[in-house]
């Protein structure tokens, strides 16, 4: 089985090993069965917060297992003690398990201790979880929430530039399902925003946030920076985004990968490996500057940068410069 790579910048600004959280979306199991499989994998104790929301307390931390249906959560939250609400939630959650994703939200784990996630995905697979290919409409995905090594603007810019230069290539590496490509959930950054990002030298935090909000007024980005920017300046982000569901945290929100949990040849470690290409580029300033120059040189009047040609260029360049 593929091992989880270590990023080049393993330690954060506080001198601790960086952490990463993972979120898995799938169908084929109800919430209770998903919680039981999770508990068996991580050595935890499952319990229900509501029929649509379970928790598993474990030595690794608390895993959240939830039905991804806002109506169910709202109903449970409005009157959690109502027997009628509980009955309705239970009926709906069982029926909806076929069409609405169940989410397993893992606690942040040290990046040198991600191997237990293999046990989790194997347990869910054996229990009957179905992934991205199961539904032509649901667009199930895997989200990775890696803590940044530091929260200064210079660090954020390096990671933002690295993703901007790699986003088209990463889509191909992750073999993104057609349904997910066509869905609005993992939209890529516009080419105009890419060029703006590549002009950054030492922007202020305020400029970074304002530029991002102007160009990306949505959570539905392949690399969603709203949680990070809300952590840094929640008032500024809320003023623009209103009541949009945003959980402030000092992490990236990398939403690209499929969740092919029913495929025995698939693993989170493979998706993490692709993500770590971004880590390597972000932490090699000379390579980052060189690839940025290549992107600007590839820009053509009116036509912009050829996406297929750029993907091919990145593939060859990566083998020579990021191996």
Secondary structure, DSSP 8 states (H G I E B T S, - for coil): -------S--B-TTSSB-EEEEEEEEBSS-HHHHHHHHHHHHT-EEEEEETTEEEEEETTEEEEEEE--HHHHHHHHH-TT-HHHHHHHHHHHHHHTTTS-EEEE---EETT--THHHHHHHHHHHHT-B-GGG-TTT--BEEEEEB-S--SHHHHHHHHHHHHHHHHHHHHHTT--HHHHHSSTTB---HHHHHHHHH-SS--HHHHHHHHHHH--SS-BSEE-HHHHHHHHHHHHHHHHTT------SB-EE---B--TT-TT--HHHHHHHHHHHHHHHT-HHHHHHHHHHHHHH-BTTTB--HHHHHHHHHHHHHHH--
